[in-house]
Amino acid sequence: MNGLAAAPLVAISATAAYARLVEPYNYLVSETDIFIRNLPARFEGFRITQLTDIHHSRILGLSEVRRVVTLAQQTKPDVFVLTGDYTTSYRRFIEPCAEALSALSAPEGVWAVLGNHDHYTDPELTRRALERNHISVLTNANTTFSRASDIIQLSGIDDWSWAGADWPRAFSGLRKNIPTILLSHQPRVLDFDEAQNASLILSGHTHGGQINLPWLGPPARFATKDLRYARGLFRRGDTQLYVSSGTGVIGLPVRFGVRPEIAVLRLRHTD
C-alpha cells in the first residue's frame, strides 16, 4: 500500500485514538452569563458551577472523578449543583463517587438531584451516599438562598422517566415573583407546562450527543434518543434551560466533537 492510499487509514486511526484517549479527558470549563428577569440586586454575578453525568464506572475511574472535582473546585462558585447520573450500572461505584464529590465546597453548599442511571442502579443508596458526604439531595424539594432581604429559590425535580417527578412538592411554598432555579437531570422538562414556574432549568443527560461528527451530527444516541436539547442554552417563554455536556461517558468510552464540560453559570439581571 502506497502512502497516498494509506492516508485515510492513518487519519481514521488518529481520530479514533483522539476520541478514545484525549477528548474524554480534555475538560472544558465553560462560562455562560444567564440573564434573569427580576434577579435581586445582591445576586448579580452569583456563580453556579454545575457537574453532571459523571458516570463513575469501570470505564471512568475514581482518579478521573477526583480530577473533575479538583477542576470544579477551582471555579470558586457561590454554589455547586449536581444534576445526576453519578454512576452507570454497579452499586459498588456509588459510595466512592460520593466520597470524591465530598471535596466540593461552596458558600451556599452542594445540591443535587438524581438521574435515570441512578434509578437504574439504586436511587436510595445513591441518595444516602450523597447526603452522608454533605451533599443535599433535592428530590421534589426546594430551598432558598438569602442575601440580606434578597432571595432566590432552588428546586429539584426527580427523574420524570421513572415517574418520580412530583411538581406540586417540588414547587411547594415557592413565591412566583422570586427567581427559581430548577435542577432536572433530563432537559425535556422544558416542554412541561409545570416547568414554566422556573426562571432557569439546569440539566444534563444528553452528553451533548457524546460524538458529534462534522456535517453529520451524532451518529448514535448514547444517552438519549431525543437530542432537541443537546447542549447549551434554550428558552421557552420566560424559562431558560442550560444543558451541560457532562463529564463522563456511557456506551463506548469515547467523545468526539463534544468535550466533557464543567459548566459555570453567572446570573445577571435583566428588565
C-alpha positions in Angstrom: 0.0 0.0 0.0 1.5 3.4 -1.0 1.5 6.4 1.2 -1.5 8.1 -0.6 -3.7 5.0 -0.2 -2.7 4.6 3.5 -3.5 8.2 4.4 -7.2 7.6 5.1 -6.4 4.7 7.4 -3.9 6.8 9.2 -6.5 9.6 9.6 -9.1 7.2 10.9 -6.7 5.6 13.4 -5.6 9.0 14.6 -9.2 10.2 15.0 -10.1 7.0 16.9 -7.1 7.4 19.2 -8.0 11.0 19.9 -11.7 10.1 20.6 -10.6 7.4 23.0 -7.5 8.8 24.7 -7.7 12.6 24.5 -11.1 14.2 24.2 -12.9 12.3 27.1 -10.3 13.8 29.5 -9.9 17.3 27.8 -12.3 19.1 30.1 -13.9 22.4 29.1 -14.6 24.8 31.9 -17.4 26.9 30.2 -18.6 30.2 31.4 -22.1 31.5 30.5 -24.0 34.6 31.5 -27.6 33.9 32.2 -29.9 37.0 32.2 -32.8 36.6 34.6 -35.7 39.0 34.9 -36.2 40.4 38.4 -32.9 39.0 39.7 -32.4 40.6 43.1 -29.5 43.1 43.1 -27.5 41.2 45.7 -27.4 38.1 43.4 -26.0 40.0 40.5 -23.0 37.9 39.4 -24.0 34.9 41.5 -21.9 31.9 40.3 -23.2 28.4 39.9 -20.9 25.5 38.9 -22.8 22.5 37.5 -21.4 19.0 37.3 -23.5 16.3 35.6 -23.2 12.8 34.1 -20.1 11.8 35.9 -20.7 8.1 35.3 -18.1 6.6 37.6 -17.7 3.1 36.4 -15.1 0.6 35.1 -14.7 2.9 32.1 -14.2 6.1 34.1 -12.2 5.5 37.2 -12.1 7.2 40.6 -8.9 9.2 39.8 -10.8 10.9 36.9 -13.7 11.8 39.2 -11.3 13.3 41.6 -9.7 15.3 38.8 -13.1 16.7 37.8 -13.8 17.7 41.4 -10.4 19.5 41.6 -11.1 21.4 38.4 -14.6 22.3 39.5 -13.4 23.5 42.9 -11.0 25.9 41.2 -14.0 27.8 39.7 -14.9 29.0 43.2 -18.7 29.3 42.7 -21.2 30.5 45.2 -23.0 27.2 44.9 -22.4 23.7 43.3 -25.3 21.9 41.7 -25.1 18.2 40.6 -27.7 17.1 38.1 -27.5 13.3 38.2 -26.0 10.1 36.8 -23.2 9.7 39.3 -22.6 6.1 38.3 -23.6 3.8 35.5 -24.5 0.2 36.4 -23.0 -1.1 39.6 -23.8 -0.3 43.2 -20.2 -0.6 44.3 -19.3 2.6 42.5 -21.8 4.8 44.4 -20.1 5.3 47.7 -16.6 6.0 46.2 -18.1 8.5 43.8 -20.0 10.3 46.6 -16.8 10.4 48.8 -14.9 12.0 45.9 -17.7 14.6 45.5 -17.5 15.4 49.2 -14.4 17.6 48.4 -16.7 20.1 46.7 -17.3 23.2 48.9 -19.1 26.5 48.3 -20.7 29.2 50.5 -24.2 28.1 49.6 -23.4 24.4 49.7 -23.7 21.5 47.2 -27.1 20.5 46.0 -28.1 17.5 43.8 -30.8 15.6 42.0 -30.8 12.0 40.8 -30.7 10.9 37.1 -32.1 7.9 35.2 -28.9 5.9 35.7 -29.1 6.5 39.5 -32.5 5.0 39.4 -31.3 2.0 37.3 -28.6 1.3 39.9 -30.0 2.1 43.3 -31.7 5.5 44.0 -31.9 5.2 47.8 -28.3 4.1 48.1 -27.2 7.0 45.9 -29.2 9.5 47.9 -27.9 8.2 51.2 -24.3 8.2 50.0 -24.5 11.8 48.7 -26.2 13.0 51.9 -23.6 11.2 54.1 -21.0 13.2 52.2 -22.6 16.6 52.9 -24.4 16.9 49.6 -28.1 17.9 49.9 -30.4 15.9 47.5 -33.5 17.9 46.3 -35.9 15.1 45.5 -39.1 17.0 44.6 -38.0 19.6 47.2 -36.7 23.2 47.3 -34.7 25.6 49.3 -33.8 29.3 49.3 -30.7 31.4 49.3 -30.7 34.8 51.1 -28.5 37.8 51.0 -30.0 40.4 53.4 -33.6 40.9 52.2 -32.9 39.5 48.7 -33.9 35.9 47.9 -33.5 33.4 45.1 -35.1 29.9 45.1 -33.6 26.5 44.2 -35.8 23.5 43.4 -35.1 19.9 42.3 -37.3 17.5 40.4 -36.8 13.8 40.4 -36.2 12.0 37.1 -39.5 12.1 35.1 -38.8 9.0 33.1 -39.1 6.9 36.3 -42.4 8.5 37.2 -40.6 10.2 40.1 -41.5 13.8 39.3 -43.8 15.5 41.8 -44.3 19.0 40.6 -46.5 20.3 43.4 -44.0 19.1 46.0 -41.0 20.5 44.1 -42.5 24.0 44.0 -44.4 23.9 47.3 -44.0 27.1 49.2 -42.1 28.9 46.5 -43.0 32.5 45.6 -43.8 33.2 41.9 -42.3 36.7 42.0 -38.9 35.3 43.1 -36.5 33.8 40.5 -36.4 30.0 40.8 -33.6 27.7 39.5 -34.8 24.2 38.8 -32.4 21.1 38.8 -33.7 18.4 36.5 -31.5 15.6 35.1 -33.4 15.5 31.8 -33.8 18.6 29.7 -37.1 17.5 28.2 -38.9 19.0 31.2 -38.7 22.3 29.4 -41.7 21.0 27.4 -43.7 20.6 30.5 -46.1 23.4 31.5 -45.2 22.9 35.2 -41.6 23.8 34.5 -42.7 27.3 33.5 -42.6 28.2 37.2 -38.8 28.2 36.9 -36.7 31.0 35.6 -33.8 28.7 34.8 -33.5 24.9 34.4 -30.2 23.2 34.7 -29.9 19.7 33.1 -27.6 17.1 31.7 -28.4 13.6 30.4 -27.6 14.1 26.7 -23.7 14.2 26.9 -24.1 16.7 24.1 -24.5 13.6 21.9 -21.1 12.3 23.1 -20.0 12.1 19.4 -20.7 14.9 17.0 -19.3 14.4 13.5 -18.9 17.4 11.2 -21.9 17.9 9.0 -23.4 14.6 10.2 -24.0 15.3 13.9 -24.3 12.4 16.4 -24.2 9.0 14.6 -25.6 7.2 17.6 -27.8 8.1 20.6 -25.6 7.1 23.6 -27.6 8.9 26.4 -30.9 9.7 24.8 -32.9 9.3 21.6 -34.1 12.9 22.0 -31.4 15.5 21.2 -33.5 18.5 20.6 -31.9 20.0 23.7 -28.4 18.5 23.2 -26.3 21.2 24.9 -26.2 24.9 25.6 -28.9 27.5 26.2 -32.6 27.2 25.2 -35.7 29.2 26.0 -39.4 28.6 26.2 -41.3 31.8 27.1 -39.6 33.3 30.2 -38.0 30.0 31.2 -34.4 29.3 30.1 -32.7 25.9 30.0 -29.0 25.2 30.2 -27.9 21.7 29.2 -24.3 20.7 30.1 -22.5 18.0 28.1 -21.4 16.4 31.4 -18.1 14.9 32.2 -18.5 11.1 31.7 -19.3 8.6 29.0 -21.6 5.7 28.5 -21.7 3.0 25.9 -18.4 3.5 24.0 -15.6 5.1 26.1 -15.2 7.9 23.6 -16.0 11.5 22.9 -15.6 13.4 19.7 -16.6 16.9 18.9 -18.2 17.2 22.4 -15.7 17.9 25.1 -16.6 17.0 28.7 -17.9 20.1 30.4 -17.7 21.7 33.8 -20.3 24.5 33.4 -20.0 27.8 35.2 -23.1 29.9 35.1 -23.2 33.6 36.2 -26.6 35.1 36.9 -27.2 38.6 35.5 -30.1 40.9 35.9 -32.3 42.0 33.0 -35.5 44.0 32.9 
